[in-house]
Structures are given as C-alpha cells and as structure tokens.
Amino acid sequence: TQYRVAENSAVINTLIAAAQNGKKVTVFVELKARFDEENNLATAEMMKASGINIIYSIPKLKVLAKVALVLRRDAEGKKLTSYAYISTGNFNEKT
C-alpha cells in the first residue's frame, strides 16, 4: 500500500526500476492520505507511466496493510523461491 511517500522515495524508485527491468509490479495506492492525496495521485501516475499496475483504494475504505510478494527464479530457471511480507508498519525512508 502506498500511503505517504517521501519526495524522491527510495521505495518508489526501486519499484519503478524493477518495472523498467521487465518485472511485474503492482502497487495499491491509498488515496485517503490526509492532506497528501495530490502527492499520492502524482506518484501513482509516475509509477503507471513506468509500467507499474496501479490499484486505487475504494472510497471510504481505509487500508493499513502492507503486503509484498516477491517470486525469484534461480539462475538456471528451475527453482522458484517465494518471499512474503505482511505488516501494518509503513516503509520509512529513515528506518
């Protein structure tokens, strides 16, 4: 969930780089970010222009969950490893 992001966010830049390198990236954008809606929309449009699939929040529904699923295939293309992340904590540029 993209909620509030720093200007020139390392997280957003990494997602954009992944999409530009041919990875499938989907981001859920929380529009109700309390006075930060315009920034969220602009960041979402930037990600969308980079090939990221954007899913926008449902009006009047607040989503606090952070979920990530990374699928990684080994160099030979035989073994697939899954990494999952589930949390309510925000990604922060300083921590």
N, C-alpha and C positions, 0 to 999 in steps of 0.2 A: 504494500500500500504506500503510495506516495502521498504524504500528508503535508508537511512543510519541508522544504529543502533549502540548503544554503545556496547563496549565489556561487556559481561555478562549482557545483556539488561534485565531489569525487564519486559518489554513488551513481548519480545520473550519468556522468561522463563515462563510467565503466560500463553501464548498461548500453549506452549509445555505441561505444567501441565494440562491444560484443555483437550488437545487431549489425554493425557495419562490416564485421568479420564473418557474417553469414550465420550467426547463431540466432535461434528463435527466442525472442524476448517478448514477454507480456508484462505490462505494468497496470495495476489497478490504481486509479487516481481518485483520491478523496477530495471532492470539491468543497466540502464544508470545512475549510481550514481556518476559520475565524480570522477574518480580515486579510487572508492570504490567497483568496480564490483566484485573483487575476494572475498571480505568480504561478499557481498550480496549472492554470489553463495554458499559459505561455510555455511552461516547461513541458507539459503534455504535448503541445503542438510541435515543439522542437524534437521530442522523442519520436513522435509519429512520423515526422519528416525524415527521421533516420532509419525508419523501417521497424520501429517497435510497435507491437499491437497494444493499443490503449483501451482499457475498460474503465468507463466512468462510473462513479458511485451513483447509487439510487437516491433521488431526492428524499430528504427527511430521514435517511438512514445513516447512522454514523458507524464506520468500520474502523476498529482499532487494531485488528490483527495484522501481523506482518508474516507473510509466508513466502518461502522461496524453495524451488525445486531445481536442482542442477543435475543434469544427466551427462555423464562423461564416459566416452568410449576410449579404450586403451589404444595405443599406437597401432596395433595390428587390426583394430576394428572388431575384435572378438568379444571382449569383456565390457559390459556396461555397468557402471557404478552410479548409484543414486545418492545424492546428498540433499537432506531436507532441513529446513529451518522454519520453526514456528515460534512466534513470540508476540507480545504486545508492546515491547520496547521499540522506541524509534531508533533508526540509524542516525547517528550524530557525527558530524564532521570532526569533532574534537575527541571522541571516545572510541 
